[in-house]
């Protein structure tokens, strides 16, 4: 399986408290990956947008 195909079906969860972070799910949001820290402060990024390649 190509990595692009797997990521196109990924679920992404973002939160801003206590730190701005992302979690990714590759199984229709049944389980979530570990915390991926984006920034060490809360609320650094107000939204996420899907952009064209």
PDB file of N, H, CA, C and O in Angstrom:
ATOM      1  N   UNK A   1       0.841  -1.173   0.000  1.00  0.00           N
ATOM      2  CA  UNK A   1       0.000   0.000   0.000  1.00  0.00           C
ATOM      3  C   UNK A   1       0.889   1.239   0.000  1.00  0.00           C
ATOM      4  O   UNK A   1       1.862   1.326   0.749  1.00  0.00           O
ATOM      5  N   UNK A   2       0.544   2.169  -0.833  1.00  0.00           N
ATOM      6  H   UNK A   2      -0.247   2.099  -1.441  1.00  0.00           H
ATOM      7  CA  UNK A   2       1.292   3.429  -0.864  1.00  0.00           C
ATOM      8  C   UNK A   2       0.916   4.280   0.340  1.00  0.00           C
ATOM      9  O   UNK A   2      -0.228   4.251   0.795  1.00  0.00           O
ATOM     10  N   UNK A   3       1.861   5.021   0.845  1.00  0.00           N
ATOM     11  H   UNK A   3       2.790   5.044   0.476  1.00  0.00           H
ATOM     12  CA  UNK A   3       1.617   5.868   2.015  1.00  0.00           C
ATOM     13  C   UNK A   3       0.571   6.933   1.719  1.00  0.00           C
ATOM     14  O   UNK A   3      -0.188   7.300   2.616  1.00  0.00           O
ATOM     15  N   UNK A   4       0.506   7.439   0.498  1.00  0.00           N
ATOM     16  H   UNK A   4       1.122   7.141  -0.231  1.00  0.00           H
ATOM     17  CA  UNK A   4      -0.487   8.453   0.152  1.00  0.00           C
ATOM     18  C   UNK A   4      -1.899   7.905   0.291  1.00  0.00           C
ATOM     19  O   UNK A   4      -2.797   8.611   0.750  1.00  0.00           O
ATOM     20  N   UNK A   5      -2.102   6.647  -0.105  1.00  0.00           N
ATOM     21  H   UNK A   5      -1.372   6.074  -0.478  1.00  0.00           H
ATOM     22  CA  UNK A   5      -3.426   6.038  -0.002  1.00  0.00           C
ATOM     23  C   UNK A   5      -3.833   5.887   1.451  1.00  0.00           C
ATOM     24  O   UNK A   5      -4.984   6.147   1.801  1.00  0.00           O
ATOM     25  N   UNK A   6      -2.908   5.471   2.301  1.00  0.00           N
ATOM     26  H   UNK A   6      -1.972   5.260   2.016  1.00  0.00           H
ATOM     27  CA  UNK A   6      -3.221   5.304   3.719  1.00  0.00           C
ATOM     28  C   UNK A   6      -3.556   6.641   4.364  1.00  0.00           C
ATOM     29  O   UNK A   6      -4.501   6.725   5.149  1.00  0.00           O
ATOM     30  N   UNK A   7      -2.808   7.672   4.052  1.00  0.00           N
ATOM     31  H   UNK A   7      -2.041   7.604   3.414  1.00  0.00           H
ATOM     32  CA  UNK A   7      -3.042   8.974   4.677  1.00  0.00           C
ATOM     33  C   UNK A   7      -4.291   9.667   4.162  1.00  0.00           C
ATOM     34  O   UNK A   7      -4.867  10.494   4.869  1.00  0.00           O
ATOM     35  N   UNK A   8      -4.723   9.349   2.948  1.00  0.00           N
ATOM     36  H   UNK A   8      -4.256   8.677   2.375  1.00  0.00           H
ATOM     37  CA  UNK A   8      -5.925   9.993   2.427  1.00  0.00           C
ATOM     38  C   UNK A   8      -7.163   9.567   3.211  1.00  0.00           C
ATOM     39  O   UNK A   8      -8.170  10.274   3.188  1.00  0.00           O
ATOM     40  N   UNK A   9      -7.113   8.434   3.902  1.00  0.00           N
ATOM     41  H   UNK A   9      -6.295   7.860   3.921  1.00  0.00           H
ATOM     42  CA  UNK A   9      -8.228   7.956   4.704  1.00  0.00           C
ATOM     43  C   UNK A   9      -8.031   8.223   6.190  1.00  0.00           C
ATOM     44  O   UNK A   9      -8.795   7.716   7.011  1.00  0.00           O
ATOM     45  N   UNK A  10      -7.037   8.997   6.544  1.00  0.00           N
ATOM     46  H   UNK A  10      -6.417   9.409   5.877  1.00  0.00           H
ATOM     47  CA  UNK A  10      -6.718   9.243   7.948  1.00  0.00           C
ATOM     48  C   UNK A  10      -7.709  10.221   8.569  1.00  0.00           C
ATOM     49  O   UNK A  10      -8.181  11.154   7.920  1.00  0.00           O
ATOM     50  N   UNK A  11      -8.009   9.983   9.842  1.00  0.00           N
ATOM     51  H   UNK A  11      -7.626   9.226  10.369  1.00  0.00           H
ATOM     52  CA  UNK A  11      -8.771  10.938  10.636  1.00  0.00           C
ATOM     53  C   UNK A  11      -7.790  11.757  11.440  1.00  0.00           C
ATOM     54  O   UNK A  11      -6.816  11.215  11.962  1.00  0.00           O
ATOM     55  N   UNK A  12      -8.027  13.050  11.551  1.00  0.00           N
ATOM     56  H   UNK A  12      -8.819  13.490  11.127  1.00  0.00           H
ATOM     57  CA  UNK A  12      -7.121  13.925  12.284  1.00  0.00           C
ATOM     58  C   UNK A  12      -7.904  14.652  13.371  1.00  0.00           C
ATOM     59  O   UNK A  12      -8.959  15.231  13.112  1.00  0.00           O
ATOM     60  N   UNK A  13      -7.379  14.614  14.575  1.00  0.00           N
ATOM     61  H   UNK A  13      -6.522  14.144  14.785  1.00  0.00           H
ATOM     62  CA  UNK A  13      -7.962  15.307  15.717  1.00  0.00           C
ATOM     63  C   UNK A  13      -6.960  16.341  16.192  1.00  0.00           C
ATOM     64  O   UNK A  13      -5.801  16.011  16.443  1.00  0.00           O
ATOM     65  N   UNK A  14      -7.383  17.570  16.317  1.00  0.00           N
ATOM     66  H   UNK A  14      -8.325  17.838  16.113  1.00  0.00           H
ATOM     67  CA  UNK A  14      -6.512  18.636  16.811  1.00  0.00           C
ATOM     68  C   UNK A  14      -7.113  19.198  18.094  1.00  0.00           C
ATOM     69  O   UNK A  14      -8.332  19.324  18.216  1.00  0.00           O
ATOM     70  N   UNK A  15      -6.258  19.529  19.038  1.00  0.00           N
ATOM     71  H   UNK A  15      -5.268  19.426  18.939  1.00  0.00           H
ATOM     72  CA  UNK A  15      -6.717  20.198  20.253  1.00  0.00           C
ATOM     73  C   UNK A  15      -5.679  21.215  20.687  1.00  0.00           C
ATOM     74  O   UNK A  15      -4.512  21.126  20.306  1.00  0.00           O
ATOM     75  N   UNK A  16      -6.109  22.179  21.484  1.00  0.00           N
ATOM     76  H   UNK A  16      -7.057  22.251  21.793  1.00  0.00           H
ATOM     77  CA  UNK A  16      -5.210  23.261  21.848  1.00  0.00           C
ATOM     78  C   UNK A  16      -4.940  23.375  23.333  1.00  0.00           C
ATOM     79  O   UNK A  16      -4.200  24.268  23.748  1.00  0.00           O
ATOM     80  N   UNK A  17      -5.505  22.516  24.139  1.00  0.00           N
ATOM     81  H   UNK A  17      -6.106  21.791  23.802  1.00  0.00           H
ATOM     82  CA  UNK A  17      -5.246  22.548  25.575  1.00  0.00           C
ATOM     83  C   UNK A  17      -4.801  21.164  26.019  1.00  0.00           C
ATOM     84  O   UNK A  17      -5.465  20.206  25.621  1.00  0.00           O
ATOM     85  N   UNK A  18      -3.794  20.966  26.767  1.00  0.00           N
ATOM     86  H   UNK A  18      -3.255  21.744  27.091  1.00  0.00           H
ATOM     87  CA  UNK A  18      -2.942  21.983  27.352  1.00  0.00           C
ATOM     88  C   UNK A  18      -1.909  22.531  26.364  1.00  0.00           C
ATOM     89  O   UNK A  18      -1.401  23.634  26.560  1.00  0.00           O
ATOM     90  N   UNK A  19      -1.597  21.788  25.322  1.00  0.00           N
ATOM     91  H   UNK A  19      -2.010  20.891  25.163  1.00  0.00           H
ATOM     92  CA  UNK A  19      -0.681  22.251  24.272  1.00  0.00           C
ATOM     93  C   UNK A  19      -1.340  21.997  22.924  1.00  0.00           C
ATOM     94  O   UNK A  19      -2.190  21.113  22.811  1.00  0.00           O
ATOM     95  N   UNK A  20      -0.968  22.751  21.908  1.00  0.00           N
ATOM     96  H   UNK A  20      -0.278  23.469  21.999  1.00  0.00           H
ATOM     97  CA  UNK A  20      -1.510  22.541  20.577  1.00  0.00           C
ATOM     98  C   UNK A  20      -0.930  21.242  20.028  1.00  0.00           C
ATOM     99  O   UNK A  20       0.284  21.111  19.869  1.00  0.00           O
ATOM    100  N   UNK A  21      -1.821  20.269  19.735  1.00  0.00           N
ATOM    101  H   UNK A  21      -2.807  20.375  19.864  1.00  0.00           H
ATOM    102  CA  UNK A  21      -1.382  18.922  19.373  1.00  0.00           C
ATOM    103  C   UNK A  21      -2.298  18.300  18.340  1.00  0.00           C
ATOM    104  O   UNK A  21      -3.428  18.746  18.143  1.00  0.00           O
ATOM    105  N   UNK A  22      -1.802  17.270  17.685  1.00  0.00           N
ATOM    106  H   UNK A  22      -0.883  16.908  17.845  1.00  0.00           H
ATOM    107  CA  UNK A  22      -2.559  16.476  16.720  1.00  0.00           C
ATOM    108  C   UNK A  22      -2.514  15.016  17.119  1.00  0.00           C
ATOM    109  O   UNK A  22      -1.544  14.550  17.719  1.00  0.00           O
ATOM    110  N   UNK A  23      -3.578  14.295  16.779  1.00  0.00           N
ATOM    111  H   UNK A  23      -4.366  14.673  16.292  1.00  0.00           H
ATOM    112  CA  UNK A  23      -3.618  12.845  16.878  1.00  0.00           C
ATOM    113  C   UNK A  23      -4.154  12.352  15.542  1.00  0.00           C
ATOM    114  O   UNK A  23      -5.019  12.999  14.953  1.00  0.00           O
ATOM    115  N   UNK A  24      -3.658  11.219  15.050  1.00  0.00           N
ATOM    116  H   UNK A  24      -2.955  10.693  15.528  1.00  0.00           H
ATOM    117  CA  UNK A  24      -4.074  10.671  13.760  1.00  0.00           C
ATOM    118  C   UNK A  24      -4.637   9.273  13.967  1.00  0.00           C
ATOM    119  O   UNK A  24      -4.098   8.492  14.751  1.00  0.00           O
ATOM    120  N   UNK A  25      -5.726   8.955  13.262  1.00  0.00           N
ATOM    121  H   UNK A  25      -6.164   9.590  12.625  1.00  0.00           H
ATOM    122  CA  UNK A  25      -6.315   7.625  13.271  1.00  0.00           C
ATOM    123  C   UNK A  25      -6.291   7.067  11.853  1.00  0.00           C
ATOM    124  O   UNK A  25      -6.670   7.752  10.902  1.00  0.00           O
ATOM    125  N   UNK A  26      -5.848   5.830  11.717  1.00  0.00           N
ATOM    126  H   UNK A  26      -5.541   5.274  12.490  1.00  0.00           H
ATOM    127  CA  UNK A  26      -5.822   5.167  10.407  1.00  0.00           C
ATOM    128  C   UNK A  26      -6.846   4.034  10.323  1.00  0.00           C
ATOM    129  O   UNK A  26      -6.844   3.269   9.359  1.00  0.00           O
ATOM    130  N   UNK A  27      -7.722   3.923  11.329  1.00  0.00           N
ATOM    131  H   UNK A  27      -7.723   4.545  12.112  1.00  0.00           H
ATOM    132  CA  UNK A  27      -8.710   2.839  11.351  1.00  0.00           C
ATOM    133  C   UNK A  27     -10.124   3.358  11.609  1.00  0.00           C
ATOM    134  O   UNK A  27     -10.841   2.837  12.464  1.00  0.00           O
ATOM    135  N   UNK A  28     -10.510   4.377  10.869  1.00  0.00           N
ATOM    136  H   UNK A  28      -9.928   4.800  10.174  1.00  0.00           H
ATOM    137  CA  UNK A  28     -11.840   4.976  10.945  1.00  0.00           C
ATOM    138  C   UNK A  28     -12.164   5.475  12.349  1.00  0.00           C
ATOM    139  O   UNK A  28     -13.296   5.343  12.815  1.00  0.00           O
ATOM    140  N   UNK A  29     -11.174   6.043  13.014  1.00  0.00           N
ATOM    141  H   UNK A  29     -10.255   6.149  12.636  1.00  0.00           H
ATOM    142  CA  UNK A  29     -11.305   6.687  14.324  1.00  0.00           C
ATOM    143  C   UNK A  29     -11.643   5.721  15.459  1.00  0.00           C
ATOM    144  O   UNK A  29     -12.174   6.132  16.491  1.00  0.00           O
ATOM    145  N   UNK A  30     -11.335   4.436  15.267  1.00  0.00           N
ATOM    146  H   UNK A  30     -10.904   4.102  14.429  1.00  0.00           H
ATOM    147  CA  UNK A  30     -11.522   3.472  16.358  1.00  0.00           C
ATOM    148  C   UNK A  30     -10.421   3.612  17.400  1.00  0.00           C
ATOM    149  O   UNK A  30     -10.673   3.478  18.597  1.00  0.00           O
ATOM    150  N   UNK A  31      -9.212   3.879  16.947  1.00  0.00           N
ATOM    151  H   UNK A  31      -9.008   3.988  15.974  1.00  0.00           H
ATOM    152  CA  UNK A  31      -8.094   4.134  17.851  1.00  0.00           C
ATOM    153  C   UNK A  31      -7.340   5.351  17.347  1.00  0.00           C
ATOM    154  O   UNK A  31      -7.455   5.732  16.182  1.00  0.00           O
ATOM    155  N   UNK A  32      -6.560   5.962  18.246  1.00  0.00           N
ATOM    156  H   UNK A  32      -6.466   5.653  19.192  1.00  0.00           H
ATOM    157  CA  UNK A  32      -5.824   7.171  17.908  1.00  0.00           C
ATOM    158  C   UNK A  32      -4.357   6.986  18.221  1.00  0.00           C
ATOM    159  O   UNK A  32      -4.000   6.328  19.198  1.00  0.00           O
ATOM    160  N   UNK A  33      -3.506   7.568  17.391  1.00  0.00           N
ATOM    161  H   UNK A  33      -3.796   8.103  16.598  1.00  0.00           H
ATOM    162  CA  UNK A  33      -2.065   7.530  17.605  1.00  0.00           C
ATOM    163  C   UNK A  33      -1.660   8.432  18.763  1.00  0.00           C
ATOM    164  O   UNK A  33      -2.485   9.136  19.344  1.00  0.00           O
ATOM    165  N   UNK A  34      -0.393   8.393  19.077  1.00  0.00           N
ATOM    166  H   UNK A  34       0.277   7.821  18.605  1.00  0.00           H
ATOM    167  CA  UNK A  34       0.120   9.189  20.182  1.00  0.00           C
ATOM    168  C   UNK A  34       0.079  10.679  19.847  1.00  0.00           C
ATOM    169  O   UNK A  34      -0.049  11.072  18.688  1.00  0.00           O
ATOM    170  N   UNK A  35       0.188  11.476  20.871  1.00  0.00           N
ATOM    171  H   UNK A  35       0.292  11.157  21.813  1.00  0.00           H
ATOM    172  CA  UNK A  35       0.162  12.923  20.750  1.00  0.00           C
ATOM    173  C   UNK A  35       1.335  13.426  19.899  1.00  0.00           C
ATOM    174  O   UNK A  35       2.484  13.057  20.143  1.00  0.00           O
ATOM    175  N   UNK A  36       1.042  14.271  18.899  1.00  0.00           N
ATOM    176  H   UNK A  36       0.109  14.571  18.701  1.00  0.00           H
ATOM    177  CA  UNK A  36       2.084  14.923  18.103  1.00  0.00           C
ATOM    178  C   UNK A  36       2.040  16.407  18.448  1.00  0.00           C
ATOM    179  O   UNK A  36       1.134  17.124  18.023  1.00  0.00           O
ATOM    180  N   UNK A  37       3.004  16.853  19.205  1.00  0.00           N
ATOM    181  H   UNK A  37       3.740  16.271  19.550  1.00  0.00           H
ATOM    182  CA  UNK A  37       3.055  18.237  19.663  1.00  0.00           C
ATOM    183  C   UNK A  37       3.317  19.174  18.493  1.00  0.00           C
ATOM    184  O   UNK A  37       4.269  18.978  17.737  1.00  0.00           O
ATOM    185  N   UNK A  38       2.471  20.198  18.342  1.00  0.00           N
ATOM    186  H   UNK A  38       1.698  20.358  18.956  1.00  0.00           H
ATOM    187  CA  UNK A  38       2.641  21.224  17.315  1.00  0.00           C
ATOM    188  C   UNK A  38       3.292  22.463  17.923  1.00  0.00           C
ATOM    189  O   UNK A  38       4.184  23.063  17.322  1.00  0.00           O
ATOM    190  N   UNK A  39       2.843  22.842  19.115  1.00  0.00           N
ATOM    191  H   UNK A  39       2.119  22.355  19.603  1.00  0.00           H
ATOM    192  CA  UNK A  39       3.384  24.013  19.798  1.00  0.00           C
ATOM    193  C   UNK A  39       3.196  23.823  21.295  1.00  0.00           C
ATOM    194  O   UNK A  39       2.304  23.089  21.721  1.00  0.00           O
ATOM    195  N   UNK A  40       4.016  24.469  22.083  1.00  0.00           N
ATOM    196  H   UNK A  40       4.740  25.065  21.737  1.00  0.00           H
ATOM    197  CA  UNK A  40       3.970  24.291  23.532  1.00  0.00           C
ATOM    198  C   UNK A  40       2.991  25.215  24.234  1.00  0.00           C
ATOM    199  O   UNK A  40       2.888  25.177  25.461  1.00  0.00           O
ATOM    200  N   UNK A  41       2.281  26.031  23.502  1.00  0.00           N
ATOM    201  H   UNK A  41       2.365  26.062  22.506  1.00  0.00           H
ATOM    202  CA  UNK A  41       1.277  26.912  24.095  1.00  0.00           C
ATOM    203  C   UNK A  41      -0.110  26.501  23.611  1.00  0.00           C
ATOM    204  O   UNK A  41      -0.245  25.903  22.543  1.00  0.00           O
ATOM    205  N   UNK A  42      -1.116  26.812  24.376  1.00  0.00           N
ATOM    206  H   UNK A  42      -1.006  27.298  25.243  1.00  0.00           H
ATOM    207  CA  UNK A  42      -2.483  26.509  23.969  1.00  0.00           C
ATOM    208  C   UNK A  42      -3.009  27.511  22.968  1.00  0.00           C
ATOM    209  O   UNK A  42      -2.757  28.709  23.100  1.00  0.00           O
ATOM    210  N   UNK A  43      -3.736  27.042  21.970  1.00  0.00           N
ATOM    211  H   UNK A  43      -3.940  26.069  21.863  1.00  0.00           H
ATOM    212  CA  UNK A  43      -4.414  27.933  21.055  1.00  0.00           C
ATOM    213  C   UNK A  43      -3.547  28.667  20.057  1.00  0.00           C
ATOM    214  O   UNK A  43      -3.914  29.754  19.610  1.00  0.00           O
ATOM    215  N   UNK A  44      -2.419  28.109  19.700  1.00  0.00           N
ATOM    216  H   UNK A  44      -2.122  27.226  20.063  1.00  0.00           H
ATOM    217  CA  UNK A  44      -1.529  28.800  18.778  1.00  0.00           C
ATOM    218  C   UNK A  44      -2.068  28.835  17.358  1.00  0.00           C
ATOM    219  O   UNK A  44      -1.726  29.738  16.594  1.00  0.00           O
ATOM    220  N   UNK A  45      -2.913  27.860  16.984  1.00  0.00           N
ATOM    221  H   UNK A  45      -3.191  27.127  17.605  1.00  0.00           H
ATOM    222  CA  UNK A  45      -3.426  27.776  15.625  1.00  0.00           C
ATOM    223  C   UNK A  45      -4.952  27.627  15.713  1.00  0.00           C
ATOM    224  O   UNK A  45      -5.432  26.626  16.245  1.00  0.00           O
ATOM    225  N   UNK A  46      -5.730  28.604  15.203  1.00  0.00           N
ATOM    226  H   UNK A  46      -5.341  29.418  14.772  1.00  0.00           H
ATOM    227  CA  UNK A  46      -7.166  28.585  15.387  1.00  0.00           C
ATOM    228  C   UNK A  46      -7.920  27.537  14.570  1.00  0.00           C
ATOM    229  O   UNK A  46      -9.043  27.177  14.926  1.00  0.00           O
ATOM    230  N   UNK A  47      -7.327  27.039  13.482  1.00  0.00           N
ATOM    231  H   UNK A  47      -6.415  27.331  13.193  1.00  0.00           H
ATOM    232  CA  UNK A  47      -8.041  26.062  12.665  1.00  0.00           C
ATOM    233  C   UNK A  47      -7.073  25.283  11.788  1.00  0.00           C
ATOM    234  O   UNK A  47      -5.910  25.654  11.624  1.00  0.00           O
ATOM    235  N   UNK A  48      -7.587  24.194  11.230  1.00  0.00           N
ATOM    236  H   UNK A  48      -8.531  23.893  11.363  1.00  0.00           H
ATOM    237  CA  UNK A  48      -6.846  23.375  10.282  1.00  0.00           C
ATOM    238  C   UNK A  48      -7.601  23.376   8.970  1.00  0.00           C
ATOM    239  O   UNK A  48      -8.832  23.374   8.971  1.00  0.00           O
ATOM    240  N   UNK A  49      -6.906  23.378   7.870  1.00  0.00           N
ATOM    241  H   UNK A  49      -5.906  23.380   7.869  1.00  0.00           H
ATOM    242  CA  UNK A  49      -7.532  23.413   6.560  1.00  0.00           C
ATOM    243  C   UNK A  49      -6.849  22.381   5.674  1.00  0.00           C
ATOM    244  O   UNK A  49      -5.626  22.251   5.694  1.00  0.00           O
ATOM    245  N   UNK A  50      -7.654  21.636   4.882  1.00  0.00           N
ATOM    246  H   UNK A  50      -8.649  21.742   4.866  1.00  0.00           H
ATOM    247  CA  UNK A  50      -7.104  20.721   3.909  1.00  0.00           C
ATOM    248  C   UNK A  50      -6.699  21.518   2.680  1.00  0.00           C
ATOM    249  O   UNK A  50      -7.522  22.220   2.093  1.00  0.00           O
ATOM    250  N   UNK A  51      -5.443  21.413   2.292  1.00  0.00           N
ATOM    251  H   UNK A  51      -4.774  20.843   2.769  1.00  0.00           H
ATOM    252  CA  UNK A  51      -4.940  22.135   1.136  1.00  0.00           C
ATOM    253  C   UNK A  51      -4.644  21.179  -0.003  1.00  0.00           C
ATOM    254  O   UNK A  51      -4.356  20.005   0.228  1.00  0.00           O
ATOM    255  N   UNK A  52      -4.714  21.673  -1.236  1.00  0.00           N
ATOM    256  H   UNK A  52      -4.949  22.627  -1.424  1.00  0.00           H
ATOM    257  CA  UNK A  52      -4.352  20.860  -2.391  1.00  0.00           C
ATOM    258  C   UNK A  52      -2.862  20.573  -2.352  1.00  0.00           C
ATOM    259  O   UNK A  52      -2.085  21.360  -1.811  1.00  0.00           O
ATOM    260  N   UNK A  53      -2.464  19.448  -2.925  1.00  0.00           N
ATOM    261  H   UNK A  53      -3.095  18.809  -3.365  1.00  0.00           H
ATOM    262  CA  UNK A  53      -1.040  19.108  -2.994  1.00  0.00           C
ATOM    263  C   UNK A  53      -0.287  20.107  -3.826  1.00  0.00           C
ATOM    264  O   UNK A  53       0.926  19.981  -3.995  1.00  0.00           O
TER     265      UNK A  53
END
